[in-house]
Amino acid sequence: MSRTSFFNTFKEIHNQTPLEFFNNKKLERSYNMIFTKQLSVKEVMSNLNYSNSSKF
């Protein structure tokens, strides 16, 4: 499968690009870490490999 074909198929199925999908999953994980595990924002950033708080 070509890269273009993969991206088009992925977008048809998920209604978003792979990067948007990945970022949304990271945001879901961060939300869960903050509100269910009671972790601090710094801990969440560290767990999800965010090096810059502005990117988070």
mmCIF file of the N, C-alpha and C atoms, coordinates in Angstrom:
data_MODEL
# 
_entry.id   MODEL 
# 
loop_
_atom_site.group_PDB 
_atom_site.id 
_atom_site.type_symbol 
_atom_site.label_atom_id 
_atom_site.label_alt_id 
_atom_site.label_comp_id 
_atom_site.label_asym_id 
_atom_site.label_entity_id 
_atom_site.label_seq_id 
_atom_site.pdbx_PDB_ins_code 
_atom_site.Cartn_x 
_atom_site.Cartn_y 
_atom_site.Cartn_z 
_atom_site.occupancy 
_atom_site.B_iso_or_equiv 
_atom_site.pdbx_formal_charge 
_atom_site.auth_seq_id 
_atom_site.auth_comp_id 
_atom_site.auth_asym_id 
_atom_site.auth_atom_id 
_atom_site.pdbx_PDB_model_num 
ATOM 1   N N  . MET A 1 1  ? 0.856   -1.169 0.000  1.00 0.00 ? 1  MET A N  1 
ATOM 2   C CA . MET A 1 1  ? 0.000   0.000  0.000  1.00 0.00 ? 1  MET A CA 1 
ATOM 3   C C  . MET A 1 1  ? 0.903   1.232  0.000  1.00 0.00 ? 1  MET A C  1 
ATOM 4   N N  . SER A 1 2  ? 0.606   2.146  -0.850 1.00 0.00 ? 2  SER A N  1 
ATOM 5   C CA . SER A 1 2  ? 1.404   3.369  -0.900 1.00 0.00 ? 2  SER A CA 1 
ATOM 6   C C  . SER A 1 2  ? 1.050   4.276  0.278  1.00 0.00 ? 2  SER A C  1 
ATOM 7   N N  . ARG A 1 3  ? 1.928   5.198  0.521  1.00 0.00 ? 3  ARG A N  1 
ATOM 8   C CA . ARG A 1 3  ? 1.704   6.145  1.624  1.00 0.00 ? 3  ARG A CA 1 
ATOM 9   C C  . ARG A 1 3  ? 0.424   6.954  1.400  1.00 0.00 ? 3  ARG A C  1 
ATOM 10  N N  . THR A 1 4  ? 0.228   7.431  0.183  1.00 0.00 ? 4  THR A N  1 
ATOM 11  C CA . THR A 1 4  ? -0.968  8.218  -0.140 1.00 0.00 ? 4  THR A CA 1 
ATOM 12  C C  . THR A 1 4  ? -2.224  7.386  0.048  1.00 0.00 ? 4  THR A C  1 
ATOM 13  N N  . SER A 1 5  ? -2.173  6.158  -0.402 1.00 0.00 ? 5  SER A N  1 
ATOM 14  C CA . SER A 1 5  ? -3.315  5.264  -0.245 1.00 0.00 ? 5  SER A CA 1 
ATOM 15  C C  . SER A 1 5  ? -3.621  5.028  1.233  1.00 0.00 ? 5  SER A C  1 
ATOM 16  N N  . PHE A 1 6  ? -2.567  4.810  2.019  1.00 0.00 ? 6  PHE A N  1 
ATOM 17  C CA . PHE A 1 6  ? -2.750  4.619  3.452  1.00 0.00 ? 6  PHE A CA 1 
ATOM 18  C C  . PHE A 1 6  ? -3.423  5.834  4.088  1.00 0.00 ? 6  PHE A C  1 
ATOM 19  N N  . PHE A 1 7  ? -2.901  7.027  3.791  1.00 0.00 ? 7  PHE A N  1 
ATOM 20  C CA . PHE A 1 7  ? -3.465  8.242  4.375  1.00 0.00 ? 7  PHE A CA 1 
ATOM 21  C C  . PHE A 1 7  ? -4.917  8.437  3.969  1.00 0.00 ? 7  PHE A C  1 
ATOM 22  N N  . ASN A 1 8  ? -5.220  8.195  2.716  1.00 0.00 ? 8  ASN A N  1 
ATOM 23  C CA . ASN A 1 8  ? -6.603  8.355  2.252  1.00 0.00 ? 8  ASN A CA 1 
ATOM 24  C C  . ASN A 1 8  ? -7.542  7.349  2.909  1.00 0.00 ? 8  ASN A C  1 
ATOM 25  N N  . THR A 1 9  ? -7.097  6.115  3.019  1.00 0.00 ? 9  THR A N  1 
ATOM 26  C CA . THR A 1 9  ? -7.911  5.079  3.655  1.00 0.00 ? 9  THR A CA 1 
ATOM 27  C C  . THR A 1 9  ? -8.097  5.375  5.137  1.00 0.00 ? 9  THR A C  1 
ATOM 28  N N  . PHE A 1 10 ? -7.023  5.765  5.790  1.00 0.00 ? 10 PHE A N  1 
ATOM 29  C CA . PHE A 1 10 ? -7.088  6.098  7.210  1.00 0.00 ? 10 PHE A CA 1 
ATOM 30  C C  . PHE A 1 10 ? -8.080  7.230  7.451  1.00 0.00 ? 10 PHE A C  1 
ATOM 31  N N  . LYS A 1 11 ? -8.009  8.252  6.611  1.00 0.00 ? 11 LYS A N  1 
ATOM 32  C CA . LYS A 1 11 ? -8.904  9.397  6.772  1.00 0.00 ? 11 LYS A CA 1 
ATOM 33  C C  . LYS A 1 11 ? -10.356 9.010  6.513  1.00 0.00 ? 11 LYS A C  1 
ATOM 34  N N  . GLU A 1 12 ? -10.590 8.134  5.570  1.00 0.00 ? 12 GLU A N  1 
ATOM 35  C CA . GLU A 1 12 ? -11.952 7.657  5.311  1.00 0.00 ? 12 GLU A CA 1 
ATOM 36  C C  . GLU A 1 12 ? -12.511 6.925  6.525  1.00 0.00 ? 12 GLU A C  1 
ATOM 37  N N  . ILE A 1 13 ? -11.690 6.109  7.146  1.00 0.00 ? 13 ILE A N  1 
ATOM 38  C CA . ILE A 1 13 ? -12.138 5.295  8.273  1.00 0.00 ? 13 ILE A CA 1 
ATOM 39  C C  . ILE A 1 13 ? -12.305 6.132  9.540  1.00 0.00 ? 13 ILE A C  1 
ATOM 40  N N  . HIS A 1 14 ? -11.314 6.968  9.835  1.00 0.00 ? 14 HIS A N  1 
ATOM 41  C CA . HIS A 1 14 ? -11.285 7.686  11.109 1.00 0.00 ? 14 HIS A CA 1 
ATOM 42  C C  . HIS A 1 14 ? -11.718 9.146  11.026 1.00 0.00 ? 14 HIS A C  1 
ATOM 43  N N  . ASN A 1 15 ? -11.923 9.630  9.819  1.00 0.00 ? 15 ASN A N  1 
ATOM 44  C CA . ASN A 1 15 ? -12.340 11.010 9.597  1.00 0.00 ? 15 ASN A CA 1 
ATOM 45  C C  . ASN A 1 15 ? -11.327 12.024 10.142 1.00 0.00 ? 15 ASN A C  1 
ATOM 46  N N  . GLN A 1 16 ? -10.072 11.636 10.165 1.00 0.00 ? 16 GLN A N  1 
ATOM 47  C CA . GLN A 1 16 ? -8.973  12.516 10.564 1.00 0.00 ? 16 GLN A CA 1 
ATOM 48  C C  . GLN A 1 16 ? -7.670  11.912 10.063 1.00 0.00 ? 16 GLN A C  1 
ATOM 49  N N  . THR A 1 17 ? -6.659  12.735 9.977  1.00 0.00 ? 17 THR A N  1 
ATOM 50  C CA . THR A 1 17 ? -5.360  12.250 9.510  1.00 0.00 ? 17 THR A CA 1 
ATOM 51  C C  . THR A 1 17 ? -4.705  11.409 10.606 1.00 0.00 ? 17 THR A C  1 
ATOM 52  N N  . PRO A 1 18 ? -3.712  10.605 10.257 1.00 0.00 ? 18 PRO A N  1 
ATOM 53  C CA . PRO A 1 18 ? -3.006  9.835  11.288 1.00 0.00 ? 18 PRO A CA 1 
ATOM 54  C C  . PRO A 1 18 ? -2.396  10.724 12.374 1.00 0.00 ? 18 PRO A C  1 
ATOM 55  N N  . LEU A 1 19 ? -1.855  11.876 11.991 1.00 0.00 ? 19 LEU A N  1 
ATOM 56  C CA . LEU A 1 19 ? -1.278  12.777 12.986 1.00 0.00 ? 19 LEU A CA 1 
ATOM 57  C C  . LEU A 1 19 ? -2.350  13.326 13.918 1.00 0.00 ? 19 LEU A C  1 
ATOM 58  N N  . GLU A 1 20 ? -3.491  13.712 13.389 1.00 0.00 ? 20 GLU A N  1 
ATOM 59  C CA . GLU A 1 20 ? -4.588  14.194 14.232 1.00 0.00 ? 20 GLU A CA 1 
ATOM 60  C C  . GLU A 1 20 ? -5.062  13.083 15.170 1.00 0.00 ? 20 GLU A C  1 
ATOM 61  N N  . PHE A 1 21 ? -5.154  11.877 14.639 1.00 0.00 ? 21 PHE A N  1 
ATOM 62  C CA . PHE A 1 21 ? -5.560  10.728 15.444 1.00 0.00 ? 21 PHE A CA 1 
ATOM 63  C C  . PHE A 1 21 ? -4.583  10.501 16.590 1.00 0.00 ? 21 PHE A C  1 
ATOM 64  N N  . PHE A 1 22 ? -3.295  10.498 16.275 1.00 0.00 ? 22 PHE A N  1 
ATOM 65  C CA . PHE A 1 22 ? -2.254  10.301 17.272 1.00 0.00 ? 22 PHE A CA 1 
ATOM 66  C C  . PHE A 1 22 ? -2.296  11.388 18.347 1.00 0.00 ? 22 PHE A C  1 
ATOM 67  N N  . ASN A 1 23 ? -2.419  12.633 17.926 1.00 0.00 ? 23 ASN A N  1 
ATOM 68  C CA . ASN A 1 23 ? -2.474  13.748 18.877 1.00 0.00 ? 23 ASN A CA 1 
ATOM 69  C C  . ASN A 1 23 ? -3.721  13.676 19.762 1.00 0.00 ? 23 ASN A C  1 
ATOM 70  N N  . ASN A 1 24 ? -4.839  13.300 19.188 1.00 0.00 ? 24 ASN A N  1 
ATOM 71  C CA . ASN A 1 24 ? -6.065  13.162 19.985 1.00 0.00 ? 24 ASN A CA 1 
ATOM 72  C C  . ASN A 1 24 ? -5.930  12.048 21.020 1.00 0.00 ? 24 ASN A C  1 
ATOM 73  N N  . LYS A 1 25 ? -5.278  10.958 20.645 1.00 0.00 ? 25 LYS A N  1 
ATOM 74  C CA . LYS A 1 25 ? -5.055  9.868  21.600 1.00 0.00 ? 25 LYS A CA 1 
ATOM 75  C C  . LYS A 1 25 ? -4.147  10.324 22.743 1.00 0.00 ? 25 LYS A C  1 
ATOM 76  N N  . LYS A 1 26 ? -3.124  11.112 22.422 1.00 0.00 ? 26 LYS A N  1 
ATOM 77  C CA . LYS A 1 26 ? -2.241  11.626 23.464 1.00 0.00 ? 26 LYS A CA 1 
ATOM 78  C C  . LYS A 1 26 ? -3.007  12.566 24.397 1.00 0.00 ? 26 LYS A C  1 
ATOM 79  N N  . LEU A 1 27 ? -3.890  13.363 23.840 1.00 0.00 ? 27 LEU A N  1 
ATOM 80  C CA . LEU A 1 27 ? -4.693  14.258 24.675 1.00 0.00 ? 27 LEU A CA 1 
ATOM 81  C C  . LEU A 1 27 ? -5.647  13.474 25.567 1.00 0.00 ? 27 LEU A C  1 
ATOM 82  N N  . GLU A 1 28 ? -6.245  12.423 25.040 1.00 0.00 ? 28 GLU A N  1 
ATOM 83  C CA . GLU A 1 28 ? -7.110  11.570 25.858 1.00 0.00 ? 28 GLU A CA 1 
ATOM 84  C C  . GLU A 1 28 ? -6.321  10.955 27.008 1.00 0.00 ? 28 GLU A C  1 
ATOM 85  N N  . ARG A 1 29 ? -5.133  10.465 26.709 1.00 0.00 ? 29 ARG A N  1 
ATOM 86  C CA . ARG A 1 29 ? -4.293  9.873  27.758 1.00 0.00 ? 29 ARG A CA 1 
ATOM 87  C C  . ARG A 1 29 ? -3.931  10.910 28.808 1.00 0.00 ? 29 ARG A C  1 
ATOM 88  N N  . SER A 1 30 ? -3.590  12.109 28.370 1.00 0.00 ? 30 SER A N  1 
ATOM 89  C CA . SER A 1 30 ? -3.209  13.150 29.327 1.00 0.00 ? 30 SER A CA 1 
ATOM 90  C C  . SER A 1 30 ? -4.397  13.521 30.219 1.00 0.00 ? 30 SER A C  1 
ATOM 91  N N  . TYR A 1 31 ? -5.573  13.631 29.624 1.00 0.00 ? 31 TYR A N  1 
ATOM 92  C CA . TYR A 1 31 ? -6.782  13.929 30.399 1.00 0.00 ? 31 TYR A CA 1 
ATOM 93  C C  . TYR A 1 31 ? -6.992  12.859 31.473 1.00 0.00 ? 31 TYR A C  1 
ATOM 94  N N  . ASN A 1 32 ? -6.879  11.595 31.070 1.00 0.00 ? 32 ASN A N  1 
ATOM 95  C CA . ASN A 1 32 ? -7.076  10.493 32.022 1.00 0.00 ? 32 ASN A CA 1 
ATOM 96  C C  . ASN A 1 32 ? -6.025  10.503 33.124 1.00 0.00 ? 32 ASN A C  1 
ATOM 97  N N  . MET A 1 33 ? -4.803  10.810 32.774 1.00 0.00 ? 33 MET A N  1 
ATOM 98  C CA . MET A 1 33 ? -3.747  10.854 33.788 1.00 0.00 ? 33 MET A CA 1 
ATOM 99  C C  . MET A 1 33 ? -3.986  11.972 34.802 1.00 0.00 ? 33 MET A C  1 
ATOM 100 N N  . ILE A 1 34 ? -4.460  13.086 34.316 1.00 0.00 ? 34 ILE A N  1 
ATOM 101 C CA . ILE A 1 34 ? -4.685  14.234 35.208 1.00 0.00 ? 34 ILE A CA 1 
ATOM 102 C C  . ILE A 1 34 ? -5.905  14.009 36.102 1.00 0.00 ? 34 ILE A C  1 
ATOM 103 N N  . PHE A 1 35 ? -7.000  13.516 35.507 1.00 0.00 ? 35 PHE A N  1 
ATOM 104 C CA . PHE A 1 35 ? -8.245  13.455 36.273 1.00 0.00 ? 35 PHE A CA 1 
ATOM 105 C C  . PHE A 1 35 ? -8.534  12.120 36.935 1.00 0.00 ? 35 PHE A C  1 
ATOM 106 N N  . THR A 1 36 ? -7.951  11.038 36.478 1.00 0.00 ? 36 THR A N  1 
ATOM 107 C CA . THR A 1 36 ? -8.209  9.764  37.157 1.00 0.00 ? 36 THR A CA 1 
ATOM 108 C C  . THR A 1 36 ? -7.030  9.338  38.028 1.00 0.00 ? 36 THR A C  1 
ATOM 109 N N  . LYS A 1 37 ? -5.814  9.598  37.563 1.00 0.00 ? 37 LYS A N  1 
ATOM 110 C CA . LYS A 1 37 ? -4.642  9.215  38.348 1.00 0.00 ? 37 LYS A CA 1 
ATOM 111 C C  . LYS A 1 37 ? -4.131  10.361 39.207 1.00 0.00 ? 37 LYS A C  1 
ATOM 112 N N  . GLN A 1 38 ? -4.723  11.544 39.015 1.00 0.00 ? 38 GLN A N  1 
ATOM 113 C CA . GLN A 1 38 ? -4.359  12.713 39.824 1.00 0.00 ? 38 GLN A CA 1 
ATOM 114 C C  . GLN A 1 38 ? -2.886  13.098 39.667 1.00 0.00 ? 38 GLN A C  1 
ATOM 115 N N  . LEU A 1 39 ? -2.340  12.917 38.473 1.00 0.00 ? 39 LEU A N  1 
ATOM 116 C CA . LEU A 1 39 ? -0.952  13.309 38.226 1.00 0.00 ? 39 LEU A CA 1 
ATOM 117 C C  . LEU A 1 39 ? -0.879  14.800 37.924 1.00 0.00 ? 39 LEU A C  1 
ATOM 118 N N  . SER A 1 40 ? 0.268   15.383 38.196 1.00 0.00 ? 40 SER A N  1 
ATOM 119 C CA . SER A 1 40 ? 0.456   16.796 37.872 1.00 0.00 ? 40 SER A CA 1 
ATOM 120 C C  . SER A 1 40 ? 0.718   16.936 36.370 1.00 0.00 ? 40 SER A C  1 
ATOM 121 N N  . VAL A 1 41 ? 0.600   18.147 35.887 1.00 0.00 ? 41 VAL A N  1 
ATOM 122 C CA . VAL A 1 41 ? 0.842   18.410 34.477 1.00 0.00 ? 41 VAL A CA 1 
ATOM 123 C C  . VAL A 1 41 ? 2.284   18.071 34.115 1.00 0.00 ? 41 VAL A C  1 
ATOM 124 N N  . LYS A 1 42 ? 3.212   18.386 34.992 1.00 0.00 ? 42 LYS A N  1 
ATOM 125 C CA . LYS A 1 42 ? 4.624   18.051 34.735 1.00 0.00 ? 42 LYS A CA 1 
ATOM 126 C C  . LYS A 1 42 ? 4.824   16.544 34.625 1.00 0.00 ? 42 LYS A C  1 
ATOM 127 N N  . GLU A 1 43 ? 4.177   15.783 35.479 1.00 0.00 ? 43 GLU A N  1 
ATOM 128 C CA . GLU A 1 43 ? 4.292   14.325 35.426 1.00 0.00 ? 43 GLU A CA 1 
ATOM 129 C C  . GLU A 1 43 ? 3.705   13.779 34.126 1.00 0.00 ? 43 GLU A C  1 
ATOM 130 N N  . VAL A 1 44 ? 2.581   14.333 33.725 1.00 0.00 ? 44 VAL A N  1 
ATOM 131 C CA . VAL A 1 44 ? 1.943   13.897 32.482 1.00 0.00 ? 44 VAL A CA 1 
ATOM 132 C C  . VAL A 1 44 ? 2.833   14.230 31.290 1.00 0.00 ? 44 VAL A C  1 
ATOM 133 N N  . MET A 1 45 ? 3.379   15.430 31.291 1.00 0.00 ? 45 MET A N  1 
ATOM 134 C CA . MET A 1 45 ? 4.283   15.821 30.209 1.00 0.00 ? 45 MET A CA 1 
ATOM 135 C C  . MET A 1 45 ? 5.462   14.869 30.123 1.00 0.00 ? 45 MET A C  1 
ATOM 136 N N  . SER A 1 46 ? 6.002   14.511 31.244 1.00 0.00 ? 46 SER A N  1 
ATOM 137 C CA . SER A 1 46 ? 7.132   13.591 31.274 1.00 0.00 ? 46 SER A CA 1 
ATOM 138 C C  . SER A 1 46 ? 6.729   12.205 30.757 1.00 0.00 ? 46 SER A C  1 
ATOM 139 N N  . ASN A 1 47 ? 5.591   11.714 31.188 1.00 0.00 ? 47 ASN A N  1 
ATOM 140 C CA . ASN A 1 47 ? 5.113   10.394 30.766 1.00 0.00 ? 47 ASN A CA 1 
ATOM 141 C C  . ASN A 1 47 ? 4.824   10.329 29.269 1.00 0.00 ? 47 ASN A C  1 
ATOM 142 N N  . LEU A 1 48 ? 4.374   11.434 28.695 1.00 0.00 ? 48 LEU A N  1 
ATOM 143 C CA . LEU A 1 48 ? 4.012   11.452 27.284 1.00 0.00 ? 48 LEU A CA 1 
ATOM 144 C C  . LEU A 1 48 ? 5.093   12.065 26.397 1.00 0.00 ? 48 LEU A C  1 
ATOM 145 N N  . ASN A 1 49 ? 6.256   12.292 26.981 1.00 0.00 ? 49 ASN A N  1 
ATOM 146 C CA . ASN A 1 49 ? 7.418   12.788 26.243 1.00 0.00 ? 49 ASN A CA 1 
ATOM 147 C C  . ASN A 1 49 ? 7.227   14.163 25.605 1.00 0.00 ? 49 ASN A C  1 
ATOM 148 N N  . TYR A 1 50 ? 6.576   15.041 26.325 1.00 0.00 ? 50 TYR A N  1 
ATOM 149 C CA . TYR A 1 50 ? 6.507   16.429 25.888 1.00 0.00 ? 50 TYR A CA 1 
ATOM 150 C C  . TYR A 1 50 ? 7.678   17.154 26.560 1.00 0.00 ? 50 TYR A C  1 
ATOM 151 N N  . SER A 1 51 ? 8.525   17.736 25.758 1.00 0.00 ? 51 SER A N  1 
ATOM 152 C CA . SER A 1 51 ? 9.690   18.428 26.333 1.00 0.00 ? 51 SER A CA 1 
ATOM 153 C C  . SER A 1 51 ? 9.419   19.904 26.573 1.00 0.00 ? 51 SER A C  1 
ATOM 154 N N  . ASN A 1 52 ? 8.397   20.426 25.924 1.00 0.00 ? 52 ASN A N  1 
ATOM 155 C CA . ASN A 1 52 ? 8.108   21.844 26.022 1.00 0.00 ? 52 ASN A CA 1 
ATOM 156 C C  . ASN A 1 52 ? 6.651   22.031 26.430 1.00 0.00 ? 52 ASN A C  1 
ATOM 157 N N  . SER A 1 53 ? 6.407   22.793 27.474 1.00 0.00 ? 53 SER A N  1 
ATOM 158 C CA . SER A 1 53 ? 5.029   22.963 27.956 1.00 0.00 ? 53 SER A CA 1 
ATOM 159 C C  . SER A 1 53 ? 4.148   23.696 26.945 1.00 0.00 ? 53 SER A C  1 
ATOM 160 N N  . SER A 1 54 ? 4.721   24.530 26.103 1.00 0.00 ? 54 SER A N  1 
ATOM 161 C CA . SER A 1 54 ? 3.906   25.218 25.098 1.00 0.00 ? 54 SER A CA 1 
ATOM 162 C C  . SER A 1 54 ? 3.378   24.245 24.046 1.00 0.00 ? 54 SER A C  1 
ATOM 163 N N  . LYS A 1 55 ? 4.098   23.163 23.800 1.00 0.00 ? 55 LYS A N  1 
ATOM 164 C CA . LYS A 1 55 ? 3.626   22.137 22.857 1.00 0.00 ? 55 LYS A CA 1 
ATOM 165 C C  . LYS A 1 55 ? 2.497   21.315 23.474 1.00 0.00 ? 55 LYS A C  1 
ATOM 166 N N  . PHE A 1 56 ? 2.533   21.195 24.779 1.00 0.00 ? 56 PHE A N  1 
ATOM 167 C CA . PHE A 1 56 ? 1.510   20.442 25.489 1.00 0.00 ? 56 PHE A CA 1 
ATOM 168 C C  . PHE A 1 56 ? 0.228   21.248 25.548 1.00 0.00 ? 56 PHE A C  1 
# 
